[in-house]
């Protein structure tokens, strides 16, 4: 690109940058076109697809207005013409999507098939077509009918989709891009899956792929302990970066800045990752992060929250997925089907009087469809693309099960059906691994489990924040403000001062995270000058596309409140912002004399942890207390029933940055081991109690087994790094000093050397 000589230096630099960007995108589009070569398998799939498409197209043309077709012969010619036009146009559309980037991918996914049908119908002389709108109607009607026909033909299997994935794999070549000679590793995180539930499902045979791995001895089953908080951000900071002390919960308040940090927002997640990243994360040596909270220092990140606001986070897999009839169109149709299934299952749960349960309506219906179908299929497509390229390490988080378990319950039928879908994903990845040039090993792990129970509000008729509010002295709380006031969040106007605590969200903020990350990445956050900004400008917030209640819960009034309450599952943290640093029991007694005692006396509270002068953190229950640093108990042990690791978990949590002045954990029902979540979620995680801290790891049995039990996400990281070093996939070994330092911060006892193999759960 020639730069005019009369431009300023800044303008010349910008123009040159635009030229480089356009040239790079055009080159990438050309690579896509060169890679789309016909193969025998592609031709066979095209013939099979033509039959289903012909039936679908015939029904659409017969019953939809705006199109007239004259005779069966004309229909057959349209089917053939459609296949030829599609073969010619679709590669061009994919290349165009790659070149344009951003929201063009979404537009091509929505309208590519309509354009193909429009051109094919215009070519056929025995067809009367009245406008492009009629072609759009035929395209989507055909997609719906073809999806139904394909489902019936494949008995509900994923053969159509996996066939398309395999075609994408054949298109891409590793090209010698990997600097390593050893096998690659794909690490699949099943979000929210507890070890006891997986063990039961494997034993029952409900998960054919995982059952085969365990029963055949190809993989070893390891249960590991997450500690507290049992949340995805904390676990992924440990698993992907080897550190966890920077993240005390899913959301927390920072006194020094007066900000509420929520880790499903790209801006916050990116800032938090910069605080602890040392550049040597799990994926630093050529790995790829897909659909995670943090990047693991991967050179390339896709759908990763901490990187979603950054430019250049696109892959050919996006465009290929969007333009394929078996990709975006199929997934969108099945997404709608998943939404209909959710409405039916929620109604059945109410009709059968299943309890505990929560309301399953509103935005959750759409979220379930998006996470269980669209995002899952996109994740598989992106993983397959990276495997075909020979990427040494791929780490991907599948949130399907966690999403449904939050609202239906971790052990309920619909949650288990979702888990079966993830098991089918593993079978797909096995087939991909058998087809690519580089051999791959598959590892499966979870970041935490879930604990079930009726919520705090359901049990006691009021929310936890209202309970806290009732314990305040009115004069001391007259300047308190709320963190979830829509006026503040959307307009910046400070709300009227009221005696209130800053309430927490009800859990949907976490649910919206993957969808917001996808929209932010694909559209560039609505911050550019293209169509992405115009379409989503009302949802753009500092370079992030934000849907859901997270838009309302992260802005605090500039005048600091007297009290802030945040919750993650059955873990709540209470902050006194007017007290510098960590407030102790004496300061709390001066400001709010009834607060601590009122909390521990409430039947929905298991215990509260507060710092006491001269004693450090102390766990207070209704009838006793435990000094966490010494283990001394006075009266009844408030941690009884929460497990032998409870004291160590709480002590480690107290050493984290920005932990609350008061840490509250809900009651634990002794018979059912159910918790009382402070959010409106029947399946929850974040604190301790139940199965939420019992995560799982399945690794190839040929790899060296861990020498002792795994007691934290950071230790999972160190074990994975050792395996990658064993396979020759790490350039520099992890420093011994860092491993020792991380183990010291976990509070792990030196005498805990129990095995982590099949019998590990016996210690629970």
N, C-alpha and C positions, 0 to 999 in steps of 0.2 A: 504494500500500500504506500503510495507516494504521499508524503506529508507536505502541505503547502508551506512555503518558507515564511509567510507573514504571521504565523500563529505563535502564541507565547509558548514558553517552555512547558508549562503545565498542560496546555491544550495539546501540544505536540505529543507529550507523553501519554495522555489519555487516548488520543487517536491511534497512536501506535499500539497501545494495549488492546484496543478494540480490534484492530487488524489482526493481531496475533491470536486473539480469541476466536475470530471468525475462521482464520486459516486452520486453527487446531480442530474446531468443530467440523469443518468441511472434510478434513483429512480423516477424522473419526467416522464420519458418515460414509466415506469411501471404503474404509475398512469393513464396515458393516455390509455394504453392497458386495464386496469381493467375497465375504464369508458365506453368503447365501447361495450355496451350490446345491443343485438337485441330487438326491441320493435315492437308492432303491427303497429304503424305509420311508423316506419322505413321500415318494410316489405312492406307496402302498397306503399310507395314512391319508393321502389326498383322495384316493379312490374310495376309501371307507367314509371319509368325511363328505364326499360328494353325494353318497346315497342319503345320509342323514340330512344334509343341507337341501337336497332336492325335495325330500318329503316336507321339510320345514318351509322351504320356499314356496312349494305348491300350496300348502295350507294358508300361508300368509297372503299370497296373491289372490287366493280364492275368496277370502273373507275380509280383507282390508280394503277400504275405499281408496281411490286415487290411482289405481293401476288396473288395466285390463289386459289379459293375455288370451290369445286366440289359438286354442288347440294344445293337445298334449305334446306335439312335436315342437312347438314354440317353447314350452316349458323345458323340455330336454335341452334345447339349444341354449336357453338362458342358463341352465345349470353348467353346461360345458363352458359357455362364455364367461360365466362368473368365476369358474376355477381358473381360467386363463388370465382374466383381468386381475384376479386376486394375486396370482403368482407374479404378475408383472408389477402391480401397483404397491403391494404390501411391503416389499423390500425398500422401495423408494420412500414410503411413508415412515418406515422405521428409521431410515437414514435421516429423513427430514426431522424426525423427533429428536434424534441424537444431536443433530446440528443446531436446532433451535433451543433445545433444553427446556427446563422449567415447565410451565403449564402446558406447553405444546404436547407433552407426553399424555396429559390427561385428555386433551382435545382429540388427539389421534386415537386414543383408546375408546372414546365415545363415538367418534364419527368415521373412523377408517372404514369399517365394514359398510356403512351407509354410502360412502363415496364409491367403494368397489361395486356395490349393487347398482348405484345410480348409473355408473359408466356402462355396466353390463346390460342394463335395461335399455339404455339409449342406443346401444349397438344393435339390439335385436329389433328388426322391423315389425314383427307381429306383436309388439307390446306397446301399449299406450300408457305413458307416464305423465302425471300432472304434478310436476314440481319436485324439488329435492326433499320437501317434507314427507311426501309419500315414501320416498326411498328410505328415510330415517325410520318411519314406522315399520316398513318391511324388514329392515336390518335388525331392529330390536325384537320384533316378533319372531323372526327367524332364529335369533340367538336364544330366545326363551324356549322355542319348540325344539331346537337342536339340543339344548341342554337337557331337556326332559327325555328326548329320544336317546341321547347318549347315556343318560343315567340308567334308563331301562335296558339298553343294550349291554351295558357293562355291569348290570346288577348292583348299581350303586357304588361301584368302585371308582378309583381315581385314574383309570387307565387312559382316558382322554387327555387329562392334564399331564400325567407323567410322560405320555408319548410326546407331547409338545415340549416338555422339559428336555427329554432325550434328544429331540431335534435341535434344541438350542445348544446342547452340549456338543453335538456333532459339528455345529457351526463354528464354535470357538476352538482355538488351538492354543496350547500352552505356550508355544513359540519359544520355549527355553527361557521364559521370563523369571523362573525361580533360581536363586543362587545356591540352592541346596540339592543334594543328591538323594537324601533319604525320603521316606514316605511322608506325605502330608497328613495333617490331623484336622478333622472337623469336630468341633466341640459344640454340642447342642444343649442349651440350657432349657429345661422344662420348668418354667416359672411356677413356683408355689407348690411343687410336688413333694410330699413328705415321704420319707423312707418307709414307714409302716404301710402306707397306702400302696406304694409301688410294690412292696413285697407281697401284699395280699393280691394285687392285680396280676402279678407274675405267676403266683401260685395258682390262681384261678384260671389262668390261661386267657384272660381277657385282652392281653396285649401280645399278640402273636410274635411280633418282631423281638421285643425285649425279652419275652419268655424264652424264645429260641436262643437268644444270646446267653442268658443265664443258665438255662438247662443244658446247653451244649458245652458249656465251659469256655466259650470264646471270650466272655466278659466276666469280670469279677464285680460283685455287688458290695459296696462300701457305704455304710452310714456315717455321716459326719455331723458335728454339732456347730450350729451357726453362731451361738451366743446371742446377746442382745445389743442392738435392735435386730430383729429378724426381718429385715427389709431388703428389697432388691438393690437400692443404691449402696447400702453398707456392704452387702455381700459382693456386689460387682466391683466395688472399690478394692475389696480384699482379693477377690479371685483374679481380676484383671490387672491390678496394680500392686498388690501385696500390702496394702495399708487399709485400715478401717477406722482409725481414730478421728477422722475429720467429719464423720457423718453419724450424728447421734440418733437420727430418726429419718423418716421420709421427708418431713418438714421440721424446721426448727427456727427459733428466733435468735438473732445475733444482737446482743446488747450494744456492742461498740458501734455498729452502723444503724441500729434501729430497723433492720430489715428482717422480713420473714422469708427464709430460703425454702423453696419448693423444688425438689430435684427432678420433677418431670418437665420443667421449663428449661429450654436450651440455654438461655442466658445464665441461669443459676447453676445448672449442671456443668456448663463450660467453666465457670469461675471456680467451682469446687474442684474440678479435675485439675485445673492449673495449680491449685494449692498443693496437691500431693504428688503430681506426676513428676517422675525423675527421668522420663524418656526411655526407660527400660522396662515397660510393661510387658505383659504376656505376649502381646501381638507386635512388639516393636520390630522384629526381624522379618519384615515382609508380610505380616498377617493382615487380615481384614476383619473389621468389626461390623456386624449386621444386627440391627434392631436391639442394641444395648443402651444402657444409660451412659456408660463411660466407654472410652475408645480402647483402653489397654495399650495406648501409644501406637496404635496401628497406623501405618502410612496411609491407608485408605479406609474410610469409615462410611457406611451406608445405613441410613435410618437410625443413626446413633444420636441420642439426645444431646450430649455435650458438644457434638460437632454439627448439629443440624443447621445452625445459623451461619455456617461458613460457606463460602462459595466453592464451586467445583466438586460438589459431592454427588456426582451423577455417574450412572453406569449404563452400558448398552442394555443390560437386563431390564431396566425400567421400560425403555422404548419397545423392546421385543415383547415384553409381557403385555404392554398396553395395546399393541397393534394386532396381536394374535387373537383369532376367534376363540382359541382354547385358553387364552390368558385372561385379560381384563374383562372381556364381555362375559365369558363363562363364569368367572369369579363373581362378577356383579350380580348375575342372575342367581347364583347359589347363595350369595349374601342375602338377597331378598328372601330366599327360601329359609335361610337360617333365622332371619328375623321373624318370619311367620311361625317357625318351630318354637322360638322363644316365647311368643305370645301364648301358644298352645300349652307349653310346659308350665309356664307361670300360672295359667288358669287351672291346670290340672293339680298343681301343688296346692292352690287355694281350695279347690274342690275336695281334695283328699285330706284336707286339714293337716298337712305336713307342718311340723313345728320343730325347731324355730325356722322362721322364714322372714324375708324382708320384701319390701315392694320392689317389683321387677318391671318397671315401666319407664316411660319417658325416653331419655337419650340412651339408656342402657340397651334397649332393643336394637338400636342401630349399632352401638359399640360391639355387641356380641357378634353381629353379622360381619362387621369389618375385621375384627380381630380373629374370628374363627375361620374365615374363608379368605377374604381379600388379602390381608396382611400375611396370613400363613402361606398362601400360594406365592405371593411376591417374595417372601423369605426363601422359599424353596428354589424359585427361579434364580435369585441372586446367589445363593449358595452354589447351585449347579454351575452357574457361570464362573464363579471363582475356582471351583474344582477343575473345570475344563481349562482354565488358564494356568493351573498348576500352583495356585497360591499355597504357601507352606502351611499356614494355620488359619482357620476360619472359626470364628466364635459367633454364635447366633442365639438370641433369646426368643423362645416361643411363649407368648403370654396367654395363649388360648385357654388353657386349663385354669390358670390363676384368675382370669377374668370371670369365667363362669362360676368357679368355686366361691368367689366373693359373694355372689348374689344367690346362688342355689344351695351352697353348702359343699364342702370339700369331698364328701363321700356320697353325694346324691347322684342319681342316675344320669342326669344331663351332664354333670361334671365328668363322670366316668366315660361317657360317650365322647366328650371332647378329648379326653386323654387317649382314647382309641384313635382319634384323628391324628394326634401327634405321633402315635406309634406307626401309623401308615406313612407319615412323613419320613420316619427313620427307614422304612422299607424302600421308599423312593430314593433316599440318599444312598442306600446300599446299591441300588441299581445304577445310580450315577457313578458311584465309586468303581463299579465293575466296568464302566464304559470309558473312563477317561484315561489319559496316558499315564498319569502319575498315580501310584497306589495311595490309598487313603485309609487311615484308621479313624474309627468313629468313637467318640467319647460322649457320654450323656451325664449331665449333672443337674441338680436343682440348687436354687439360691436360698431356699427356706421351705418350710411346710406351711400348713394352715391349721388353725384351731377353730372349731365350730362353737356356736352358742348364740342365744338370744342377746340382743344388744342391750347396753346400759339403759337406753331410753325405753325400750320395750319392757324391761323388767321393772323400772321404777317411775315411769311416766314423765320423766324430764331428762334432758340431755345432761352430759357431764359438765359442760360449761355453765349451764343454769344452776347446777348443784354448787359449783365453785362460786358463782355470783351470789348465791344465797348466804354464803359463809363470810362475805366481806363486810367490813365496817362501812356503812354508807359514806361517812365523811372522808375515808381514806380512798374511796374509789370514784369520787365524783369526776375525776378527770380521765377515767378510763375510756378507751374508744374501742371500736370493733374492727377487726381485720378483714371482715367479709362484707363490709357495707358497699353495695353496688355503686352508690354515689361517689365514694372515694375512688373506687377502682376504675370507673369509666370516665369520670370527669375531673378527678383530682380535687374535688371540693371536700373539705373536712366535715364529717358528720357532727351533729350536735352532741356535746359531751353528756354521757349517761353513766350511771354506776353499773358497769358491765365488764365482763372479761372478754378478751378477743377469742371468739369461738373457732373451732376447727371445722374443716370440711367434712362431708359425709362419705368420702372415699372415691367419688367419681373423678376427682382431679387426677388421681393415679391412673384411672381407667382411660382417660382421654390422652395420656402421654404418648403412646405409640401413634395414634391418629394425628395428633398435632405435629409430631416429628416428621411423619410422612409428608404432610401438606407443606410444612416449612421447607423440607429438603427439595421437594419437587417444584414448588413455586418460587423458591428463593426467598421465602418469608414475606413476599409482597413488598419488598423494599426497592425493587428495581423499577425500571420505566416501562416494562412490558406488560402483557395482559395479566400476569400473575398478580401484580399489585392492584390493578383495576378491579379484578374479581374479588380479591380477599382483603382489600385495603381496610375494611371495617374490622377485620379480624387480625390485622397485623399489629404487633406490639413489639417495638424495638427489634425488628428483624425476625420475629417469630410469629407464626400463625397459631392463634390460641382460640380453641373452642372449649366449651365446658366451663364449670365453676372455677377453674384455676384463674380465669380472668378476674374473679371477684375476691380472691382470697390472699393475694400476695402483696397488696398495697396497704401499708399502715399509715395512719395519719402522721404527718411530720411531728406533731406534738406527741411525745411518747406516752403510751398508755401506762396506767399503774399496774396492770396485770395483763399477761398474754398467756393463753392456753392453746396448745397444739396437741394433736392426737395422731397416732399411727397404730391402728388396730386396738389392742387392749393396753397399749402404752400411751400415757399422756405426760406432757411436761408443762409445768407452770413456771412462768418467769415474772420476776419483780424488776422491771426495767429501771426503776428509780434507784435501785441498789447497784452500785458499781461492782463488777465481778460477781462471783457466786455468793448469793445470799445464804446466811446460815440460820439456824433455828431461832437464835435470839433476835435477829433482825426481823424475821417473819412474825415472831410473837409480838414485837413492838408494833408492826404495821397492821397485822391481821391476826389477833390473838386466837380466834376460833378456827382459823383455816386448816392447819395441820391436823389438829385433833378431830375436827369435824370430818375431814376426809377419811382418816383411818377408822372412824366409827361408822362410816357409811357401809351398809351391807354389800354394795356393789364394788367396793374397793378391797383388794387383797392386802396391799401395803403401800406405803409411801416412803421414799428415800430422801433424806434431808441431811445436809452437813451440820454437824454439831461441833462447837468450839472445843478443841482438845481431843476429839474422838474421831474426826473424819466423818465419812458417810455412815449413816445409821438407817436401817430399815425399820419403820414403825408399823406395827399392826394394832388391832383393837385391844389385844390382851398382852402384848409383849413387844420386844424390840431386839434387833440383832446388830451388833457393831461389826460392820463388814470387814474392816481391816484386821481385827483380831479374831473374829468368829464367835465372840462371847455373846450369849443369849441371856436376856433377862425376861422372865415370864414365859409366855408361849412363843415359840419360834414362828415369826410371821411368814417365813419362807417355806414352811413345811408343806409338802405337796407339790412344790414347783420344781423339784428335782435336785439332785446332788450338786449340780453345777450352778444353781441359782445365785449363790453368794458371789462366786467368782465372776459370773456374768454381770451382776450389778456393779461390782467393784471396777471391772474393766470399763463399763459404761460410764461410771462416774469420772473416769480419767479422760474421757473424750472431750473434744473442743465443743463449746456452746451447748453443753447439756443443761437441762432446766434446773432452776433452783429447787423445785420439787419434782420428783419423778414418781409417777403413780402407775401401778399395775393393777388391772382389774382382778376381781375375785376369780377363783378357779373352783368350779363345782366338783366336790370330791368324788361323786359317783360317776359322772360322765366325762370329767376333765374338760368341760366346756368353759369358755371364757365369756366375759361380758364386754364386747368391743365398745369403745367410745365413739366409733363411727357406725353408720347404719349399714353394716355388712355382716351377714350371717357366717361367713367364713373370713377370718381375719388373721393378720400376722403383724409383727412389730415388737411385741413384748416377749414374755415367757409364759409358759403354761400350755399344756396340750402338746400337739405335734408340730407347732410352728417352728421350733428350733431343730427339728430332726430332718436334715437334708440328706441327699443321696448322691453317690458318684458311681457310675459304671464305666470301667476302663478295660481295655484289652487284657486278658489274663496273662498274655506273654510278657507284659511289661512288669518291671519290678514292683512288688506290692509295697504299699506304705509300711514303714517299720513300726508305727504306733498309731494310736487313734488321732483323728484330725479334729481339732477343737476350735477352729476359727476359719473364716474365709481366707485369711492371709496364708494359713497353712495349706489350703487347697492350691493357692497360687504357687507356693514353693514346690509342692509335689508336681504340679503340671510343668513347671519350669525344669525340674529334674528330668521328667520324661522327655521334654523337648530337647534337652541337652543330650540325653541318651540316644535320641533319633538323629542328632546332628542338625537340629533346627534352631539353635541359638548360637549367636556369634560370640557372646561373652558370658561366662558363667555368672550366676547371681552371687554378689559378694557375701562371704560367710558372715561378716559383721552385720549386714542388714538382716539376714535370716535370724541371727541371735537376737538382734534388737526387736524385731517384730514378735518373736516368741515371748520376749520379756513383757511386752505391752499387752499381750493377750491374757496375762495372768494364769498361764498354764502351769499346773503342778508338775514338778520334775518326776514325780513317782507315777504319773498316769501313763502307763505304757501298755494299756490293754490293746488287744488286737482290734483291727477295724474291719475284719472280714465278716462273714455271715452272722457270727454270734454277737456282733457289737451291740445290738439292740437289747440284749439281756441285761445290760448294765443300767437301763433306763428305770 
